[in-house]
Amino acid sequence: MKKHMMMSLCLGASLFATDYSSVIESPDATKMIEKDRLAPATVYEMPSGCITTDPKAISRGAFIFHNLNGKKAKMNPPEGLSRKNAKGKNKQYGNCIACHNIEGAKGAGNIGPDLTNYHGTYMASKVRNNQFVYQKIADPRIDNKNTHMTVNLTTKLFNEREICDITSYIVSPK
């Protein structure tokens, strides 16, 4: 019995010691990593006529700022926005309030800067300008390579018009 037990243990141990590396698939992840790598930080020039006082644009900017995505959006999107993207999938919106506070925010975050009274604090005093805000939303890595803010235009999460709408909302008097 002891001999039989010892032989079973030895046989079992040899099964675990066998080199199975030749039968385990090990794909080269280089292409996957390259595909997921962010493009370099990009300086964007704000399009002409980007910033507006048009209530429809500001409403779109507010919607994007305060909502996460088309399926779970808290309200119907305003004219000019859709719950679906061009591919028919739920559109990812900003959810900026996860990190920022601003007038009217519910459940606002405290990770990013507080944007409450942004117009009065930064725009009216000319400490910041529209181009600065547009760039921060489009690709914030230009002046902070370690930012945790989403890179919106470079990754095509938003298009230029959507970034103009968000910028118009942030810089507008509330």
N, C-alpha and C positions, 0 to 999 in steps of 0.2 A: 504494500500500500504506500509506504514512504517513497519507494522508487518511482511508482506510478505518479505520485503527487509531485515529486521533484522533476520528472520529465515533463509533466504538464506545465509546471511553472516555467521551466526553461524554454519550452516551445512557445508559451504565451509571451515571455519576455522577448524572444527573438522576433515575434510578429511586431511588437512595438518598436523594436530597434531597427526594423527594416527601413531603408531609404525609399520613401514614396515620392520624392521630389520630381521624378521624371513623369509621374502620372497626374500631378497636380497642375492645373492650368494657372500660369502666372502671366497675365497680359501686361504688355508694356504700357504703363500709365502716362508716358510722356505726352502722347497726343491728347489725352483727356485733360491733363494739367494745362497744356498750352491753350486748349479751347476755353477753359475756365479762367484763364489769366486775364486780368483787367488790362485794357489798353493803357498806355502812359497817360498821366495827367494832361489834360488839354485846356488851353486857354480859349474861351469862347467870347466872341464879340456879340453883344446883344443886338438882335435885329432891329432895324429902323421901325419905329412905331410900336415897339414891344410893350412899353409901359403905357397903360391907359387908365382912364377913370370910368370907362364903360362899365356900368353895373353888371352886365352879363359876363364880362371877362372876370371881374372881381368875384362874382358868384361862382364861376367855374374854379377859380383859384381857391376860394374858401372850401368848396366841396372837396377838391383834391387834398387840401391841407388837413381837413378834419376826418377823412374817410380812408379805410384800408383798401377795400377792393369791391368790385362790382357786385359780387354775390352777397357780401355782408355789409354793404354800404348802408348807413343809417337812414338815408332818404333817397328819393329818386334823383339822379343826376340832373343838373340844369341843362338848358339848351346848349348843344355843342359838345356834350360829353355822353358817353355810353357806358353801360355796365360791361360791355364786351369789347375786346380789342379786335384788330383787323383779322385775326385768325379765329375769331368766334369764341375765344376763351375769356374768362373773367378778367377784366382789366384791373391791374394792380394800381391803386392810387397811393398817395403820399403817406398817409398816416403820420404826418409831421408832428401831430400832437403826442405821439408816443414819446418824443424827446423834448419838444418845445411847448412852451405856454404862449398863448396869444389871447386877445379878447374873445370871449365866448367859448373858450375851450372847455370841454368836459373831460376830466381824467387826464389833464395835460401832464406831460413828463417834465422832469427837471434835469435831464442829462445834457441837452443842448441849451444854448442861450435862451433866455426869456425874451420873446418877441413882442410882448405887450407894449403898446405905445411906441412901436418901432418908428412910425412916422415922426412923432414929436421928438423922440430922443435922438434919432440918427439922421433922418432925412431933412427935417426942418433946420437942424443945426449944421447940415452939410458935412457931418463927420463921415457919413457913408453916402454912396450914390446908387442909382439904379443898376449900373453895370456891376458894382460890387455884389449886390444881392443876387442878380442874375447868375453871376459866376459861381457864387456859393452854392446855389441850387443845382446848376449844371454840372459842375465838377469841383467840389470843395478841396480837392487835394492840391490845388495850385499853391495855396499858402499854408496848408497843414497836411503833410504827407501821411500822417498817422491818424487822420480823422476817422470817426466811426459813422459819419453821415453817409447816406447813400450817394452813389455817383450816378446822377440821373440822366444826363444827356449822353455822356460817353457810353453808357450801357444801354441806351435807348429805352430806359424805363419810362421816360417822358420825351415828348417831342418839343421843339422850340416853342410852339404856341402854348403848350401846357406850362412850360417853365415861365413864359411871359405872364400867363394868367396867375400863377402862384406868386411871382414877383410883384405883380400889380396888387394882389391882395395884401401881401405883407407890407408894402410901402404905403398903402392907402391909409388916410385917416379913418379911424373906426368910430 
